[in-house]
Amino acid sequence: MKLNKNIPIFPPLIFNVFKPARMSSYDVVRHFKRNLPQGFGKIGHFGTLDPFACGTLMIGIGGAARLNDFIHEYLPKTYLAVGKLGIETPTGDYTSEISQKDESLYLNREIANFPKAFINERVKEKFIGDYWQPPHKYSAAKFMGKNLHEWAREGVEVKKEAVLRKVYAVEVVKYQFPYLVVRVTVSSGTYVRTLFSDIAQDLGTLGSLVSLVRESVGHVKASEGIYKKNWPHERGIEILKRGKRVDDVLHFPKNILAPEQVRAFKNGAFLRPFGEGEYVWILDEKDTLLGLAHKVSEHELRPKINFHSEALTQLSSDHDPQ
């Protein structure tokens, strides 16, 4: 029987991939797509990481990509940003030429001598909490079906309304003028280039990034990521052992169904809640992850995502990657 490549025969998995700098997120996904064993289903990543940046890029297979909205909503991202004060570039990073320099006495006599503790206290007071931020003109945000950075490179600057983001934590790690190193934990969709520029502006100058590392997404850490030398090659099945179960990435409560309830869940039937939580992972007695349910009332759980139909369950048992 010829397998449909879009139908997964492997369980939903998430790979914690360390994306190197000077490589696009799509390049990483394309490599995995070409080299994963057949039967991984659809593939996608959970949040673009700019080519100049490195760090955690999570890639989902086997239905995991359907959790994209949940990853963005429930897992904040932590970055280590190294920026240079006194300069500005169109892209907000080193990938474009300097467009403006601050040569003021205030920069070189005052800001240059700010104590690290003073800057740390100031950025915490100013930026932690609600943070309204427009998409950067050199970003993947869309306008009329095209990325803003594509419009910008054609000489068209599109200004979009500011969007509410969250800054959960910010810390000045090091200050050695003109370089300022900050660690920030932010909600999904926050442009750290813009945040660093705003920090510099609040200090009284300009600022652009020199490097950016996405250190973690939720509790998924870059230090534990799959580095390029260990990426899959020639459809080797060993890479599957490096995949994380989706219920180990999103920490929702778990409900284990009795055999007679499993069929009902797969067929979309409502279930009676047991346990706490708005969203609940649904498993069978063999620890197979069946999907995600949504608590619509105190008396009903509604299937939100079904990973397995009867047919796919059979395929999974016939092609066990273990």
C-alpha positions in Angstrom: 0.0 0.0 0.0 1.3 3.4 -1.0 1.4 5.8 2.0 0.0 9.3 1.7 2.9 11.5 2.9 0.5 13.9 4.6 -1.0 11.2 6.8 1.3 10.7 9.8 2.2 7.2 10.9 4.3 8.6 13.8 2.9 10.3 16.9 2.8 14.1 17.1 6.3 15.2 18.1 8.2 18.4 18.6 11.9 18.8 17.9 13.9 21.3 19.9 16.2 22.5 17.1 19.1 24.9 17.6 19.0 27.2 14.6 22.3 28.6 13.6 22.8 32.2 12.6 22.7 33.2 8.9 20.1 30.5 8.2 16.4 31.1 7.8 13.8 29.2 9.8 12.4 27.9 6.6 15.8 26.5 5.6 15.7 24.4 8.8 12.2 23.2 8.2 13.1 22.3 4.6 16.1 20.3 5.8 14.0 18.3 8.2 11.3 17.8 5.6 13.8 16.3 3.2 15.5 14.1 5.7 12.9 12.8 8.2 11.7 9.3 7.6 8.6 9.0 5.4 5.3 9.1 7.2 5.9 12.2 9.4 2.8 13.9 8.1 2.7 17.7 7.9 5.6 19.8 9.3 5.9 23.3 10.6 7.7 25.5 13.1 6.4 27.4 16.1 7.6 31.0 15.5 10.0 32.4 13.0 13.5 33.1 14.2 15.3 35.8 12.1 18.2 34.6 9.9 20.7 36.7 11.9 19.5 35.2 15.2 20.2 31.7 16.6 18.7 29.5 19.2 15.5 27.5 19.9 13.3 26.7 16.9 10.7 24.2 17.6 9.5 22.0 14.7 6.4 19.9 14.9 5.4 16.8 12.9 2.6 14.2 13.0 -0.1 16.7 13.8 1.9 18.7 16.3 1.8 21.7 14.0 -1.9 22.1 14.9 -0.8 23.3 18.3 0.8 26.4 16.9 -1.7 28.8 18.5 -1.3 27.1 21.9 2.5 27.3 21.8 2.3 31.0 21.1 -0.3 31.7 23.8 1.1 29.6 26.6 4.8 29.6 26.2 6.8 32.9 26.5 10.1 33.3 24.8 13.4 34.2 26.4 16.1 36.0 24.5 19.7 37.1 25.1 20.2 40.3 23.1 23.5 42.1 22.6 23.1 45.6 21.3 25.2 48.6 20.5 24.2 52.0 21.7 24.6 55.1 19.6 23.8 53.6 16.2 20.7 52.9 14.2 20.2 50.6 11.2 17.1 50.2 9.0 16.6 46.6 10.1 17.4 47.1 13.7 20.4 44.7 13.5 23.8 44.3 12.0 22.5 43.0 8.6 22.1 46.5 7.2 24.4 49.5 7.1 24.3 52.1 9.8 21.8 54.8 8.9 22.2 57.2 11.8 24.8 57.8 14.6 24.5 59.6 17.9 27.6 61.7 18.3 26.2 63.8 21.2 28.2 64.7 24.3 25.3 63.2 26.3 26.0 59.8 24.9 29.7 59.8 25.4 29.8 61.6 28.8 26.6 60.6 30.5 25.2 57.4 29.0 28.6 55.9 28.7 29.0 56.2 32.5 25.6 55.0 33.6 26.0 52.2 36.2 24.7 48.8 35.1 22.4 48.8 38.2 20.9 52.1 37.2 20.1 50.8 33.7 18.8 47.6 35.1 16.4 49.4 37.4 15.2 51.8 34.7 14.4 49.1 32.1 12.5 47.0 34.7 10.4 50.0 35.8 9.8 51.1 32.2 9.2 47.9 30.3 7.9 45.1 32.4 4.2 44.5 31.9 2.0 45.6 29.0 4.1 46.7 26.0 2.5 48.2 22.9 4.7 47.6 19.8 4.1 48.0 16.1 5.5 45.3 13.8 9.0 46.2 12.6 9.1 47.3 9.0 11.7 44.6 8.3 9.6 41.7 9.7 7.5 38.8 8.6 4.3 40.5 9.6 1.8 40.5 6.6 0.3 43.3 4.7 -1.9 42.5 1.6 -0.5 39.0 1.6 3.2 40.1 1.5 5.8 40.3 4.3 6.6 43.8 5.6 10.3 43.2 4.9 9.4 42.5 1.2 7.6 45.9 1.0 10.5 47.6 2.7 13.0 46.2 0.3 10.9 47.5 -2.5 11.0 51.0 -1.0 7.5 50.9 0.4 7.2 51.5 4.2 4.0 50.1 5.6 3.1 51.3 9.1 0.8 49.1 11.1 -0.9 49.7 14.4 0.8 48.9 17.6 -0.1 45.5 19.1 -0.3 44.7 22.8 2.6 42.4 23.9 3.8 41.4 27.3 7.3 41.8 28.8 7.5 39.3 31.7 11.1 39.9 32.7 14.0 42.0 31.6 17.5 42.0 33.1 20.7 43.9 32.2 23.3 41.1 32.1 26.3 43.2 31.1 27.1 46.8 30.2 30.4 47.7 28.6 29.7 50.9 26.7 28.7 51.0 23.9 27.5 47.4 24.2 24.5 46.5 26.3 23.5 42.9 27.0 19.9 42.2 28.1 17.9 39.1 28.8 14.2 39.5 28.1 11.2 37.1 28.5 8.3 38.2 26.3 5.1 37.1 24.8 4.9 35.6 21.3 5.1 38.2 18.5 7.4 40.6 20.3 10.2 42.0 18.1 13.3 42.2 20.3 15.0 44.5 17.8 12.3 47.0 18.4 12.3 46.5 22.1 16.1 47.1 22.3 15.7 50.2 20.2 13.0 51.4 22.6 15.3 50.7 25.6 18.0 52.7 23.9 15.6 55.6 23.2 14.5 55.6 26.8 18.1 55.9 27.9 18.4 58.9 25.5 20.1 57.5 22.5 19.9 55.1 19.5 20.4 51.3 19.5 20.6 48.3 17.2 21.3 44.6 17.9 24.6 42.9 17.3 23.4 39.4 18.1 20.3 37.6 19.3 19.9 34.2 20.9 16.5 32.7 21.6 17.4 30.9 24.8 14.1 29.1 25.4 10.5 28.8 24.5 8.7 28.0 27.7 10.8 25.4 29.4 12.3 24.2 26.1 15.9 25.3 26.2 18.4 26.1 23.4 21.1 24.5 25.5 19.3 21.2 25.1 18.5 21.6 21.4 19.5 19.5 18.4 22.6 21.1 16.8 23.2 21.0 13.1 25.7 18.1 13.2 22.9 15.9 14.7 20.1 17.0 12.3 18.5 14.0 10.4 20.2 12.8 7.2 19.0 10.3 4.5 15.6 9.7 6.3 17.2 8.1 9.3 14.7 7.0 11.9 17.0 7.7 14.9 16.0 11.4 15.0 12.6 10.4 16.2 14.1 9.5 19.6 15.0 13.2 19.9 11.4 14.4 19.5 9.4 15.6 22.5 5.9 14.5 23.1 3.6 17.5 22.8 2.1 16.9 26.2 5.6 17.3 27.6 5.9 20.7 26.0 2.5 22.0 26.8 1.8 21.2 30.4 -2.0 20.8 30.5 -3.7 18.3 32.8 -4.1 14.7 31.5 -7.2 12.5 31.4 -6.8 8.8 30.7 -9.8 7.2 29.0 -11.2 3.7 29.5 -11.4 1.7 26.2 -15.1 2.4 25.8 -14.5 6.1 26.0 -11.7 6.2 23.5 -14.0 5.5 20.5 -16.4 8.2 21.7 -13.6 10.7 21.8 -12.3 9.8 18.4 -15.9 10.2 17.0 -16.1 13.7 18.5 -18.4 12.9 21.4 -18.5 15.1 24.5 -16.9 13.8 27.7 -17.6 14.5 31.3 -14.7 16.5 32.9 -12.6 15.0 35.6 -9.8 17.2 36.9 -9.0 20.9 36.5 -8.0 23.0 33.6 -9.6 24.6 30.6 -7.6 22.3 28.2 -6.9 18.7 28.9 -4.8 16.1 27.2 -6.6 12.9 26.4 -4.8 9.6 26.5 -5.7 5.9 26.4 -4.6 3.3 29.0 -1.5 2.5 26.9 -0.3 6.1 27.3 -1.1 6.9 23.6 -1.9 10.6 23.2 -5.2 10.9 21.4 -5.7 14.6 21.4 -6.7 17.7 23.3 -10.1 18.5 24.8 -11.6 21.9 25.7 -13.7 22.3 28.9 -16.8 24.1 27.6 -18.7 23.8 30.9 -18.5 22.2 34.3 -20.2 19.2 32.8 -18.7 18.8 29.3 -15.3 18.4 27.6 -15.4 18.9 23.9 -12.7 17.4 21.6 -10.5 20.3 20.3 -7.8 18.3 18.4 -7.9 14.6 17.5 -4.5 13.2 16.6 -5.8 9.7 15.9 -8.7 8.3 14.0 -9.3 4.6 13.9 -7.4 4.3 10.6 -4.4 6.3 11.9 -4.3 4.3 15.1 -4.0 1.1 13.0 -1.3 2.7 10.8 0.7 3.7 13.9 0.6 0.2 15.3 1.7 -1.3 11.9 4.6 1.1 11.6 5.9 1.5 15.2 9.0 3.7 15.0 10.4 1.9 18.1 
